């Protein structure tokens, strides 16, 4: 089962590469190619999702939530979900069911939550990106895309987006790629998000995202 999940995630990430081309030049669907990231400057504080009819994930940990991150090994995201950092990535912040990691250029946010098992992962993924976009400008969002993660126990989707973040040193175009997966037996859900700009090592980011999201999917599929 785990092998199937790993293979599926690699195929998923083959879709990340053309994100920038589609979002900057226009298009209606996620490309089946590869990714392009770099020195993301995400909002200083992720917006706190307000309860609505659609369950939304927990926000990025704020400085008040930050705890001493583990020096190595898996990060416990709660709900039986573990995140294993890829080589070269360090845990920068942790909070309840959420961890933020960075390789010095790109950012990965992993989180777990407990919601209804009937939740549509594509709608959840899109709602999360739009929540991230609050406080930014020039938001662009592609329709979510169903993802096969190799087991019927999990229902998953990917989504991509682009926002502009302004700060003291000017504006930065920030790209987003997320995978949301809902366990069908009990609603335990994982979301992995990478923030990136257009000048990173995309091949390496593909590998790193694959490694980290697979660690989350593996523990999600094994539980429940």
C-alpha positions in Angstrom: 0.0 0.0 0.0 2.8 2.4 1.0 4.6 1.7 -2.3 1.5 2.5 -4.3 1.1 5.8 -2.4 4.7 6.8 -3.1 4.4 6.1 -6.8 1.1 8.0 -7.0 2.6 11.0 -5.3 5.5 11.1 -7.7 3.0 11.2 -10.5 1.1 14.0 -8.8 4.2 16.1 -8.6 4.8 15.7 -12.2 1.9 18.1 -12.4 3.6 20.8 -10.4 6.1 22.0 -12.9 3.8 23.8 -15.3 2.1 25.7 -12.5 3.9 29.0 -13.1 3.4 28.9 -16.8 -0.3 28.3 -16.5 -0.9 30.8 -13.8 1.1 33.6 -15.4 0.0 33.0 -19.0 -3.6 31.9 -18.3 -5.2 28.5 -18.5 -8.0 26.4 -17.2 -6.5 23.3 -15.7 -3.4 22.1 -13.8 -0.6 21.1 -16.1 0.8 17.6 -16.0 4.4 18.7 -15.8 6.7 19.9 -12.9 7.2 22.7 -10.2 9.1 26.0 -9.8 9.8 27.5 -6.3 12.2 29.7 -4.4 12.5 32.3 -1.7 8.9 32.6 -0.6 7.9 35.4 1.7 4.6 34.2 3.0 2.3 36.5 5.0 3.8 37.1 8.5 0.7 35.6 10.0 -1.6 33.1 8.3 -5.2 34.1 8.6 -7.2 32.2 11.1 -10.0 30.4 9.3 -13.5 31.3 10.5 -16.1 28.5 10.9 -18.3 28.3 7.8 -20.3 25.5 6.2 -17.0 24.2 4.8 -14.5 22.8 7.3 -11.2 24.7 6.9 -7.7 23.6 8.1 -5.8 25.1 10.9 -3.5 28.1 10.2 0.2 28.3 10.1 1.6 28.4 13.7 2.1 32.0 14.9 5.1 33.0 17.0 3.1 32.6 20.2 2.4 29.0 19.3 6.0 28.2 18.4 7.6 25.4 20.4 11.1 24.0 20.3 11.1 21.9 17.1 12.5 18.4 17.2 16.1 18.0 16.1 15.4 15.0 13.9 13.0 12.3 13.0 9.2 12.5 12.5 7.1 15.4 13.6 3.9 14.4 15.3 1.0 16.4 13.7 -1.6 14.7 15.9 -4.5 12.4 14.8 -1.9 9.7 14.2 -0.2 11.7 11.4 3.6 12.0 11.2 5.7 14.3 9.0 9.2 13.2 8.2 11.3 16.2 7.1 13.2 15.8 3.8 17.0 16.2 3.9 17.9 19.8 4.2 14.6 20.9 5.6 14.3 22.2 9.2 11.2 22.6 11.4 10.8 26.3 12.0 7.5 26.5 13.8 5.1 24.0 15.4 1.6 24.4 16.7 -1.5 22.3 17.4 -1.6 19.8 14.5 0.6 21.9 12.3 4.3 22.3 11.5 6.2 24.7 9.2 9.5 23.7 7.6 12.0 25.5 5.4 15.0 24.6 3.3 16.1 28.3 3.4 14.2 29.2 0.2 10.9 27.3 0.0 8.4 26.6 2.8 6.4 23.4 3.5 3.4 23.5 5.8 2.0 20.2 7.0 -1.1 19.9 9.1 -3.7 17.4 10.2 -7.3 17.9 11.2 -10.4 15.9 12.1 -13.5 16.7 9.9 -16.4 14.9 8.3 -15.3 11.9 6.1 -17.8 13.2 3.5 -15.8 16.4 3.0 -14.8 17.0 -0.6 -10.9 17.3 -0.6 -10.9 19.5 -3.7 -13.2 22.1 -2.1 -11.2 21.9 1.1 -8.0 22.5 -0.8 -9.4 25.4 -2.7 -10.9 27.0 0.5 -7.5 26.7 2.1 -5.7 28.5 -0.7 -8.2 31.3 -0.7 -7.8 31.6 3.1 -4.1 31.9 2.6 -4.6 34.6 0.0 -6.4 36.9 2.5 -4.2 39.9 3.0 -2.4 39.4 -0.3 -3.2 40.7 -3.8 -3.6 39.4 -7.3 -4.8 36.0 -6.3 -5.2 33.4 -9.1 -6.6 29.9 -8.4 -6.9 26.9 -10.7 -9.7 24.4 -10.2 -8.8 21.6 -7.8 -7.8 18.3 -9.4 -8.7 14.8 -8.0 -5.6 12.8 -7.0 -5.2 9.0 -6.9 -3.0 8.2 -3.9 -3.1 4.4 -4.4 -5.8 3.4 -1.9 -9.6 3.8 -1.6 -9.1 4.5 2.1 -8.1 8.0 1.1 -9.8 10.6 -1.1 -7.4 13.3 -2.3 -7.1 16.4 -4.5 -4.5 18.9 -5.4 -4.8 22.6 -6.0 -2.6 25.4 -7.2 -2.6 29.2 -6.7 -0.6 32.4 -7.0 -0.6 35.5 -4.8 1.4 38.6 -4.5 2.9 39.4 -1.0 4.1 42.9 -0.3 6.7 43.8 2.3 9.4 46.3 3.2 11.6 45.1 0.3 8.8 45.2 -2.3 6.4 42.7 -3.7 7.0 39.0 -4.3 5.0 36.7 -6.5 4.3 33.6 -4.4 3.1 30.2 -5.8 1.2 27.6 -3.8 0.7 23.9 -4.3 -1.3 21.8 -1.9 -2.5 18.2 -1.6 -5.5 17.5 0.7 -6.4 13.9 1.6 -9.4 12.8 3.6 -9.5 9.4 5.2 -12.9 7.9 4.3 -13.4 5.8 7.5 -13.2 8.7 10.0 -12.4 12.0 8.4 -8.8 12.3 9.6 -7.4 14.7 7.0 -3.9 15.9 6.0 -2.9 18.9 4.0 0.6 19.5 2.7 1.3 22.9 1.2 4.5 24.3 -0.4 5.1 28.0 -0.9 7.6 29.0 -3.6 8.8 31.6 -6.0 9.9 31.3 -9.5 13.7 30.9 -9.1 14.1 27.7 -7.0 15.5 24.3 -7.8 12.2 22.8 -9.0 13.5 19.3 -9.5 14.7 19.1 -5.9 11.5 20.7 -4.6 9.5 18.1 -6.4 11.5 15.3 -4.7 11.3 17.0 -1.3 7.6 17.7 -1.4 7.0 14.1 -2.6 9.0 12.7 0.4 7.2 14.8 3.0 3.7 14.4 1.7 4.3 10.7 1.4 5.3 10.4 5.0 2.0 12.1 5.9 -0.1 9.9 3.5 1.6 6.8 4.7 0.7 7.4 8.4 -2.8 8.5 7.3 -3.4 5.3 5.3 -2.0 3.1 8.1 -4.3 4.5 10.7 -8.1 4.4 11.3 
